[in-house]
Amino acid sequence: MQNIIQSDSDADRLANLTFNLLANCQEKEERLAENHRLTQAEFRCLRLFGEDESLNNKQIAERMKLSPSRLTRIIDGLVKKEYIIREINPNDRRNMRVSLSKKGMLLVHQLNKSYVDIHKEILNEIDEDQHKPLIVAMEHLLSALEKWIAKS
């Protein structure tokens, strides 16, 4: 019975930690997006691209879990800001290829650097001898979460 009680207590702590971690990560993304004059959705869309990658709208919608109409508005905003180039398939106007412009590649590079810099600052708040154990624990947590999702 002691193990079940401890397990429930650990699960409760983990549930609260992951809830608060998610909320703080969203705040971090909002601030980073705002610093680059992007909406959070635009920021997330750009983070899907590699430096020279192009995607079609269906791939982006699936990865972002968005409806086609919502994605169109996000892409429209990024086209207007000249970060991405949209090529519409003449045979199927609902299907488009989206790629980063040169300006977009530069921004994605800056976003990735800023993202790493933020995490360096976060790690600076943690004792250095705890960095590796923390990262390993988070890798285990991510793996367990991915397994749980795959079962669903």
SVG drawing of the C-alpha trace seen along z (x, -y; Angstrom):
<svg xmlns="http://www.w3.org/2000/svg" viewBox="-11 -43 40 45">
<polyline fill="none" stroke="black" stroke-width="0.4" points="0.0,0.0 2.9,-2.4 4.2,-2.1 0.8,-3.0 0.5,-6.0 4.0,-7.1 3.3,-6.5 0.1,-8.6 2.0,-11.3 4.7,-11.2 2.1,-11.2 0.4,-14.2 3.7,-16.1 4.6,-15.2 1.1,-16.2 1.5,-19.6 5.1,-20.0 4.2,-19.2 1.2,-21.5 3.2,-24.4 6.1,-23.6 3.8,-23.7 2.3,-27.1 5.8,-28.5 7.0,-27.2 4.0,-28.8 4.9,-32.1 8.5,-31.7 7.3,-31.1 4.9,-34.1 7.7,-36.4 10.1,-35.1 7.5,-35.5 6.6,-39.0 10.3,-40.0 10.4,-39.1 7.0,-40.7 5.3,-37.4 2.2,-35.8 2.7,-32.7 1.1,-30.6 3.5,-32.2 6.4,-31.4 5.4,-27.8 4.8,-27.6 8.3,-28.9 9.9,-26.5 8.6,-23.6 10.9,-24.5 14.5,-23.5 16.8,-26.2 16.1,-25.1 13.1,-22.9 9.8,-23.4 6.5,-21.8 3.1,-21.5 0.1,-23.0 -1.3,-19.6 2.0,-18.7 2.0,-22.0 -1.6,-21.7 -1.1,-18.1 2.0,-19.1 0.3,-22.2 -3.0,-20.4 -4.8,-23.2 -7.7,-23.5 -6.9,-24.5 -8.6,-27.9 -6.7,-28.7 -3.4,-27.7 -4.2,-29.8 -4.5,-32.9 -1.1,-32.1 0.5,-31.6 -1.0,-34.8 0.6,-36.7 4.0,-35.1 3.8,-35.8 2.9,-39.4 5.9,-39.7 8.0,-38.2 9.2,-35.2 7.7,-32.5 7.0,-31.9 3.7,-30.2 3.4,-28.3 -0.1,-27.1 -0.5,-23.9 -2.3,-24.9 -4.0,-21.5 -5.3,-21.6 -5.6,-25.1 -6.2,-23.7 -2.6,-22.2 0.3,-24.6 4.0,-24.3 5.4,-26.6 9.1,-27.4 11.2,-29.9 12.3,-33.1 15.9,-34.3 14.5,-36.7 12.6,-33.7 15.8,-31.6 17.6,-34.4 14.7,-34.7 14.5,-31.0 18.3,-31.0 17.8,-33.9 14.8,-32.2 16.8,-29.0 19.8,-30.9 17.5,-32.9 15.8,-29.6 19.1,-28.1 20.2,-31.3 17.1,-31.3 17.8,-27.8 21.4,-28.7 20.0,-31.4 17.6,-28.8 20.5,-26.4 22.5,-29.1 19.8,-29.2 20.5,-25.5 23.7,-24.1 26.0,-22.9 26.3,-19.4 22.5,-19.0 22.5,-19.9 23.2,-16.3 20.9,-14.5 18.1,-17.1 18.5,-16.5 18.6,-12.8 15.5,-12.8 13.7,-15.0 14.7,-12.7 13.2,-9.8 10.0,-11.8 9.7,-12.7 10.2,-9.1 7.6,-7.8 5.2,-10.5 5.7,-9.5 5.1,-5.9 1.9,-6.8 0.7,-8.9 1.5,-6.0 -0.7,-3.6 -3.7,-5.9"/>
</svg>
